Amino acid sequence: MTPKLKLGIPKGSLETATVDLFRRAGFNISVSSRSYFPGIDDPDIECMLIRAQEMARYVEDGVLDAGLTGRDWVIENDAQVQVVADLIYAKQSFGKVRWVLAVPESSPVQSVKDLQGKIIATELVGATQRYLAGHGVTAKVEFSWGATEVKPPVLADAIVEVTETGSSLRANNLRIVETVLESNTQLIANVDSWNDGWKRRKLEDVKMLLDGAIAALGKVGLMLNVKKDDLQSVLAVLPALKRPTISQLSDDDWVAVNTILDESTVRRIIPRLKEAGAQGIVEYPLNKIVM
């Protein structure tokens, strides 16, 4: 029987970003609202949609060989899994998120020490309890089923909630007191699956392609032609520490320059390249940069 890698895709807030990241990496995942088993154009992989909060537990138990979930949920479940890759992306900013301790703007609370004997609402119960214990604070930690931001001050004295920008907390008149933990998406594997030669090789290949897709975010390629006499002027326009590829054209007086730039800088650089003598300037998108 041909081996298969059973891969968990996070259902919910990270689902769209994850499917898009896999697309950039070269894997087309087709999700149906009627099925928890998305299709994927790789015959070696079987996908299953699992909530990120539960992913680590199913990977640890071997129901899945691997899956993508937040570092926060690995910590929350105290799961014994192999971290294959840290994928620094999230549903909006493709960066890290924070679980923060927040209180109403009018609250006298200035630090976690001020929450002795108070009530804290959160979805991240276990990690919050460990955080409080680490600071010598005893408080009641209640599981929140959602809409956590609206609970203070009537239903709780404080909350521990995840945020990328803090805008939702501010909109609900909440003030961040401390950061409980930072989190990012991780590709995790079952320990036995990681020790299986074929599955480990497959996971390492997936990791390489996902890392390449993340590395390409916000980058574009730039190609141009330039006379050799103008080459130094063109290179002087390109950002420092960049090492463009320079190739000889069929005309001995001309070369082609190929480089990778931050997309945010290109609109400023292209006019300067033109002034320096560049011609035939082509900007193109990138899916992956594999180092």
N, C-alpha and C positions, 0 to 999 in steps of 0.2 A: 504494500500500500504506500502511495506517495505521501510523505510527511506533510503536515500542515502546521502553520503557526497560527494559533488562536489569539487574535488581537482585539483588545477592547478599545472602542472609540467612545470618548466621553459624551453622553447625551446631556443636552441642556445648553448652558451659556457658552461652553467651549466647543460645541459641536461644529458650528459653521467655520470657526477659525481653524479647527483641526482638519476638517475636510479640505479647506482651501490650502493649508500648509502641505498636506499630502499631495494635492494636485500640483503644487509648485515643485514638489519633490519627484513627481513623475508617476504617482499612483492616482488613478481615478476611482473615487469612492462614490457610489450612488446610493443615496439614502431615501427610503420610502417611509411615508408617514404610517404605513400599515404593517411595517416589519421592523423587528429589532436586529435583523441580520442584513446589514448593507452589503451590496455587491462591491467587489474590487477587482480591477483588471490584472491581478497577480494570482496565478493559480496556486501559489504556495501559501497564501494567506486567507484565513477566514475571519471576517469581522463580526463583532457583536456590539450593539449599543448598550452601554452601562452608565448609570449615573456616576459622575466623578467621585461622589462621596463614598460609593461602595466599591470602586474599582480596585483599590489596594487589597481589600479583603478577598476578592475573587481571584486576584493574581496570586496572593499568598497561598490560598487553598489549592491552586492548580486548576481551577475551572477555566482560567485563561492563562496562556503562556506569557502574555505581556499586555500592557495597556498604557494609556495616557491618562494622567490624573494630576492633580495639584500636589505639590510637596506638603501642603497643609493637611490634605486628607490622608497621606501616608503617615504623617505624625499623629493625626487624630486617632487613626485606627491602630497605631503602634505596630504597623505591619512589617514583617520581616521579608523584605523583597530586595532584589538587586536593582539599583538605579543604573540604567543604561545610558541615559542622556538627560541633561538639563536643557530644556527647550524654553528659552526666554521669550515666551509670547503669551498673550492673554486675549480675552475676547475683544478688547478695544485697541489697546496700545502696543501690543506685542512686547510687553515689558513685564516687570514683576508687579505683584499685588501685595497689599498689606492687610493683615488683620489687626484692627486698631481697637483700643479701649476708648469709648466715647461717652460723653455725658451731655446733658442739656447745657446750653450756653450759660444759664443762670446757676448751675450747680456749683457748690463750693469745692467740689473734688478737684484736686490739683495733681494727684499722683495715685498710683494703685494702692498705696498705703492707706489712703483715705476711704477705701471701700470695705474696710473691716466690718463684718456683720451686715453688709448690704446685699442687694439682689442684682445679679447680672444676667441678662438674657443674651443668648448666642446659639448659633448652630454648631459652633466648635467647642463643645462642652469639655471634652477630655483635655485638649490643649490648654483651654482657659484655666481649668482646675490646676493643671501642672504649673502654669504661669503664676497663679496666685500663690501656690505652695512655695514656689521658688522665691517669692517675696515675703513669705511669712504671713500671708493674709488669709483669713478664713471668711468666706462669703458664700452665699447661696447662688449656684450657677444653674439657671433654668434653660432647658432646650427651647429654642424658638423655631416655630414652624414656618416663619416668614414674616415679612413686614416688621422686621426687628427695629427699624429706625423709629417707628411710631410708639414704641413701648415706654420709653422714659418720658416724663418722670412718674407716670401713674402706675404702670405695671412693672417697672424696673428702675433701679437707680442708675444703671449704666448698661451699656451693651458692648459686646465684642463683635465687630462686623468687618467684612472684607470690603476693601475699596481700592480703586485704581487712581482716581483723581480727587476723591473727597467731596465731589459736588453733591452727591445724594445726601451725605451727612449734613453739609451746610444748608441744603434746602430744607432739612428737617430741624434746623436750629440746634445742631449737635456740634460739640467741640471735641477734637481729638486730644486725648490725654497722653497716651503712650502707644507705641507699636508693640503688639504681642508677638507677632512673627511675620516674616516676609515669605512669600511663596511664589513659585513659578511652576509651569507645567513640566512634568517629568515623564520620560518613557521608562517604565519599570518592568521587571521581568520576574517570573517565578524562579526561585533559586535552582530547582531541579531543571527547569527549561534552560536556564542560563548555562548549566553544566552539560547540556546536550550539545554536541559539536555542531550538528546541522542547524539547530534553532539559534544557537549563539551566532553562527556565521550570518544567518538571515537577519537577525536583530542588528548586528554590526553594520550590515549593508543598509538597512533602513535608517539607522542612526546617521550614517554618513550622508545620505541623501536629504534627510530632514535638516541636519546641520547646514548643509549647502543651501537649502531653500531659505533658512533663516538668515544666513550670511548675505543672501542676495536682496533681502528686504531693504528698500530705500536706495538701492544701487541701480545704475544703468551703465550700459556699455557705450563707448564713443569711438567711432572710426572716422578718420579723415586722411586726406592726401595733402602733401606739402613738398615744395621744392627743398632740396638739401640746403640751399643757401638760407632758407627761412626756418630750418628745423629748430635751431636753438631758441629763436624767438617764440616759436609755438610751444616748445617744452617749458619755457619760462612761465607761460600762462597756466600750465597745469599745476594742480596743488602739489606742495612739497611732499616728499616721501612716496610719491606714486612712481611706478616703474612701467611705463608704457612699452608695448611691443612695437618695434620698428622693423618694417619689412621693405625690401627693395622692390620697386615697381618695374615694369618692362622698360620704361623710360629711365635711363640711368640718372637723370637729374631729379627724379622724384622718389619719395618714400611714402609708405602708408604707416600711420600711427594708430594703434588700438589700445584703449585703456578703459579702466572702470572708475567711475566717479559717484559721489553721493548725488542723488537725483536733485536735491535741494540746491546744489551749486551750479548745475548745468546751465540754467537760464542766464546766469551771470558770465559763465566761462565761454559759451559759444560765440557771442559777439566779439570777445577779445581774441579768440582763436582766428576768427575771420580777419580781424585787423592785422594779426601777425602773419597772415599769408596762407592760412589753411583753406582748403577747398574740398568739396564733396563730403561735407560733415554729415555723418549719420549717427543718430542716437537710437539705441535699441534696448528693449527691456531684457531683464535677466530673471531666470527662474531659479538657478542654482549657481553658487560659487563653491566649488570643492577645493579645499586647500591641500 
